[in-house]
Amino acid sequence: MARKSALINVMETAARKAARKLVRDFNEVEQLQVSRKGPADFVSNADLSAEKTLREELSRARPNFGFKLEEGGVVPAQDGSHYWVIDPLDGTTNFLHGLPHFAISIALMEGDSIIAGLILDPLKDELFWASRGEGAFVNDHRLRVSNRNRLADCVFATGIPFVGKPGHEQFLKEANEVMAVSAGIRRFGAASLDLAYVAAGRYDGYWERGLSEWDLAAGIIIVREAGGFVSQIDGGEKILEKGDVLATNSNINQQLSEVLRKARRKRD
């Protein structure tokens, strides 16, 4: 059985407490009070409540750590170096439409390094987690990325720009190129779970732009600890800063990168 570190146990306790109310709210989604932040970008009572629970639980366990929160902004770390990076409800639009695919995502950063990550899918009771140098797991089972090495055998995940978001034309060119060489593309609407599924070998790769730290941080360490490769789409390392990501198994990284570069050349 996989042994969780003290930090992972702290993260799991907080996530499961927040998840209990999320699941109750999901079962009564039609009665949620919803405020509109922007086109296709919502914040619900459930979202805010989950973030409040996570912040309270993690602060109780590690009072000197700071926060980078989707709704609550940055709370400075008293120790100057450790930050919880939290998405309390990744897949808010799915949640509000009654689609059962969403997650809680928590990462811990020490300076610029991600040292632990956890993604909880409360409806499927799947807990993806990893600590730096210790491997990645789903519940008690070790995770490994897929071993496929032909694009024609691979299934890829992505995100699709919606109203008010840039990059529609670019995405269509990329999707066209990837569709022409792969077994298919999926768009499930929760970046953290897309990364977790790459780590689990369910997807062979994933790419997306326009993301935030809390969308990515936990998934990055889980993919890497599962033996995968994570970078910016152009190969750079400023993933959290720039908000674009390419995550794959190690066999097809260069092949998929070239397909996406081909789409960019056609756009230019």
C-alpha positions as CSV (number, residue, x, y, z in Angstrom):
1,M,0.0,0.0,0.0
2,A,1.2,3.5,-0.9
3,R,2.4,5.5,2.1
4,K,1.2,9.1,2.1
5,S,3.4,11.8,3.6
6,A,2.2,14.0,6.4
7,L,1.7,16.8,3.8
8,I,-0.4,14.6,1.6
9,N,-2.5,13.5,4.6
10,V,-3.1,17.2,5.5
11,M,-4.2,17.9,1.9
12,E,-6.4,14.9,1.7
13,T,-8.2,15.7,5.0
14,A,-8.9,19.2,3.7
15,A,-10.0,18.1,0.3
16,R,-12.4,15.4,1.6
17,K,-14.0,17.8,4.0
18,A,-14.6,20.4,1.2
19,A,-15.8,17.6,-1.1
20,R,-18.6,16.5,1.1
21,K,-20.4,19.8,0.7
22,L,-19.6,20.0,-3.0
23,V,-21.3,16.7,-3.5
24,R,-24.4,17.8,-1.6
25,D,-24.5,21.0,-3.6
26,F,-24.1,19.1,-6.9
27,N,-27.1,17.0,-6.0
28,E,-29.1,20.2,-5.6
29,V,-27.4,22.1,-8.4
30,E,-30.6,23.7,-9.7
31,Q,-31.1,25.5,-6.4
32,L,-27.6,27.0,-6.2
33,Q,-27.3,30.8,-6.2
34,V,-24.9,31.7,-9.1
35,S,-23.3,35.0,-9.8
36,R,-21.8,35.7,-13.2
37,K,-18.1,36.7,-13.4
38,G,-17.8,36.8,-17.1
39,P,-18.8,34.9,-20.3
40,A,-19.1,31.2,-19.5
41,D,-17.1,31.8,-16.3
42,F,-19.1,31.4,-13.1
43,V,-18.6,31.4,-9.4
44,S,-21.1,29.6,-7.3
45,N,-21.8,29.3,-3.6
46,A,-20.3,25.9,-3.8
47,D,-17.0,27.2,-5.2
48,L,-16.7,29.8,-2.5
49,S,-17.7,27.5,0.3
50,A,-15.2,24.9,-0.8
51,E,-12.4,27.4,-0.9
52,K,-13.3,28.7,2.6
53,T,-13.2,25.1,3.9
54,L,-9.8,24.3,2.3
55,R,-8.3,27.5,3.6
56,E,-9.5,26.9,7.1
57,E,-8.3,23.3,7.2
58,L,-4.9,23.9,5.6
59,S,-4.3,27.0,7.8
60,R,-5.0,25.0,10.9
61,A,-2.5,22.3,9.9
62,R,0.2,24.6,8.5
63,P,-0.4,28.2,9.9
64,N,2.8,29.6,8.4
65,F,2.0,28.7,4.8
66,G,0.5,31.2,2.4
67,F,-2.2,30.7,-0.3
68,K,-2.7,31.3,-4.0
69,L,-6.4,31.1,-4.4
70,E,-8.7,31.2,-7.5
71,E,-11.3,33.3,-5.7
72,G,-9.4,34.8,-2.8
73,G,-6.2,35.9,-4.4
74,V,-2.8,35.7,-2.7
75,V,-2.3,35.4,1.1
76,P,1.4,36.0,2.0
77,A,3.2,33.1,3.6
78,Q,4.5,33.8,7.1
79,D,7.5,31.6,6.5
80,G,8.1,33.4,3.2
81,S,8.4,30.3,1.0
82,H,5.5,27.8,1.2
83,Y,2.2,28.4,-0.7
84,W,-0.9,26.3,-1.1
85,V,-2.1,26.7,-4.7
86,I,-5.8,25.9,-4.8
87,D,-8.6,25.4,-7.2
88,P,-11.6,24.6,-5.0
89,L,-13.8,23.5,-7.9
90,D,-12.1,22.8,-11.2
91,G,-14.9,22.2,-13.8
92,T,-17.3,24.8,-12.4
93,T,-19.2,25.0,-15.7
94,N,-19.6,21.2,-15.7
95,F,-20.8,21.4,-12.0
96,L,-23.4,24.1,-12.7
97,H,-24.8,22.1,-15.7
98,G,-25.1,18.9,-13.8
99,L,-22.2,17.2,-15.6
100,P,-20.4,14.8,-13.2
101,H,-16.8,15.7,-14.0
102,F,-15.1,18.2,-11.6
103,A,-12.4,18.1,-9.0
104,I,-10.6,19.8,-6.1
105,S,-7.0,20.6,-6.9
106,I,-4.3,21.5,-4.3
107,A,-0.6,21.9,-4.8
108,L,2.1,23.0,-2.4
109,M,4.9,25.1,-3.7
110,E,8.2,25.9,-1.9
111,G,9.6,28.9,-3.7
112,D,9.3,28.2,-7.4
113,S,9.2,24.4,-7.0
114,I,6.0,22.3,-6.7
115,I,6.7,19.7,-4.0
116,A,3.3,18.0,-3.6
117,G,0.0,17.8,-5.5
118,L,-3.4,16.3,-5.0
119,I,-6.5,16.2,-7.2
120,L,-9.7,14.7,-5.8
121,D,-12.6,13.7,-8.0
122,P,-15.3,13.4,-5.3
123,L,-18.0,11.7,-7.4
124,K,-15.7,8.9,-8.7
125,D,-13.8,8.8,-5.3
126,E,-10.5,9.0,-7.1
127,L,-7.7,10.7,-5.3
128,F,-4.6,11.5,-7.5
129,W,-1.6,12.5,-5.5
130,A,2.2,12.9,-5.7
131,S,5.1,14.1,-3.6
132,R,8.4,15.2,-5.2
133,G,10.6,12.2,-5.8
134,E,8.1,9.7,-4.3
135,G,6.0,8.7,-7.4
136,A,2.4,9.3,-8.2
137,F,-0.7,7.4,-7.2
138,V,-4.4,7.2,-7.6
139,N,-5.9,6.1,-4.3
140,D,-3.4,3.3,-3.3
141,H,-2.3,2.3,-6.8
142,R,0.9,3.5,-8.5
143,L,0.4,5.7,-11.6
144,R,2.4,5.4,-14.8
145,V,1.9,7.3,-18.1
146,S,1.0,5.3,-21.1
147,N,3.6,3.6,-23.3
148,R,2.1,4.2,-26.7
149,N,4.5,5.5,-29.2
150,R,2.4,6.0,-32.4
151,L,0.2,9.1,-32.7
152,A,-2.3,7.0,-34.6
153,D,-2.9,5.0,-31.4
154,C,-3.1,7.9,-29.1
155,V,-6.0,9.8,-27.5
156,F,-5.4,13.4,-26.6
157,A,-7.2,15.9,-24.3
158,T,-7.4,19.6,-24.7
159,G,-9.5,22.7,-23.8
160,I,-11.6,24.6,-26.3
161,P,-11.7,28.4,-26.1
162,F,-15.2,29.7,-25.4
163,V,-17.0,33.0,-25.8
164,G,-14.8,35.9,-24.6
165,K,-11.6,33.9,-24.8
166,P,-8.9,34.4,-27.4
167,G,-7.3,31.7,-29.6
168,H,-10.3,30.3,-31.5
169,E,-8.6,30.2,-34.9
170,Q,-5.4,28.9,-33.4
171,F,-7.2,26.1,-31.6
172,L,-9.1,25.0,-34.7
173,K,-5.8,24.7,-36.7
174,E,-4.2,22.7,-33.9
175,A,-7.2,20.4,-33.5
176,N,-7.3,19.8,-37.3
177,E,-3.7,18.8,-37.3
178,V,-4.0,16.5,-34.3
179,M,-7.2,14.9,-35.6
180,A,-5.5,14.0,-38.8
181,V,-2.8,11.9,-37.0
182,S,-4.4,10.6,-33.8
183,A,-7.1,8.2,-32.5
184,G,-9.1,11.1,-31.2
185,I,-9.4,14.3,-29.1
186,R,-11.4,14.7,-25.9
187,R,-12.6,17.9,-24.2
188,F,-13.9,17.2,-20.7
189,G,-13.7,20.6,-19.2
190,A,-11.5,20.2,-16.1
191,A,-7.7,20.8,-16.6
192,S,-6.7,19.2,-13.4
193,L,-8.4,15.9,-14.3
194,D,-7.0,16.1,-17.9
195,L,-3.5,16.1,-16.3
196,A,-4.4,13.4,-13.9
197,Y,-5.6,11.2,-16.7
198,V,-2.4,11.7,-18.6
199,A,-0.6,10.5,-15.4
200,A,-2.9,7.5,-15.3
201,G,-2.3,6.6,-18.9
202,R,-6.0,7.2,-19.9
203,Y,-4.9,10.0,-22.2
204,D,-1.6,9.9,-24.0
205,G,-1.2,13.7,-24.0
206,Y,-2.9,17.0,-23.3
207,W,-2.4,20.6,-24.4
208,E,-4.2,23.8,-23.6
209,R,-3.6,27.6,-23.3
210,G,-5.0,30.3,-21.1
211,L,-4.8,28.5,-17.8
212,S,-3.9,29.7,-14.3
213,E,-1.5,28.4,-11.6
214,W,-4.3,26.7,-9.7
215,D,-5.4,24.8,-12.8
216,L,-2.0,23.4,-13.4
217,A,0.2,23.1,-10.4
218,A,-1.0,19.8,-8.8
219,G,-1.3,18.1,-12.2
220,I,2.2,19.0,-13.2
221,I,3.9,17.2,-10.4
222,I,1.5,14.2,-10.7
223,V,2.3,13.8,-14.4
224,R,6.0,14.1,-13.8
225,E,6.1,11.7,-10.9
226,A,4.2,9.2,-13.1
227,G,7.0,9.4,-15.7
228,G,5.5,11.9,-18.0
229,F,6.8,15.0,-19.7
230,V,5.4,18.5,-19.0
231,S,6.4,21.8,-20.6
232,Q,4.9,24.8,-22.3
233,I,3.5,24.0,-25.8
234,D,6.7,25.5,-27.4
235,G,8.9,23.6,-25.0
236,G,9.6,26.3,-22.5
237,E,9.5,25.9,-18.7
238,K,7.4,28.9,-17.6
239,I,4.2,26.8,-17.5
240,L,2.7,28.5,-14.4
241,E,3.8,31.9,-15.5
242,K,2.5,31.7,-19.1
243,G,-0.5,29.4,-18.6
244,D,0.0,27.1,-21.5
245,V,0.9,23.4,-21.1
246,L,1.8,20.3,-23.0
247,A,1.8,17.0,-21.1
248,T,2.5,13.7,-22.7
249,N,4.1,10.3,-22.1
250,S,7.8,10.4,-22.9
251,N,7.5,8.5,-26.2
252,I,5.3,10.9,-28.2
253,N,6.3,14.3,-26.8
254,Q,8.4,15.3,-29.8
255,Q,5.8,14.0,-32.3
256,L,3.0,15.9,-30.8
257,S,5.1,19.0,-30.4
258,E,5.9,18.9,-34.1
259,V,2.2,18.5,-35.0
260,L,1.4,21.6,-32.9
261,R,4.3,23.5,-34.4
262,K,3.0,22.6,-37.9
263,A,-0.4,24.1,-37.0
264,R,1.4,27.3,-35.8
265,R,3.3,27.6,-39.0
266,K,0.1,27.4,-41.0
267,R,-1.5,30.0,-38.8
268,D,1.5,32.4,-39.3
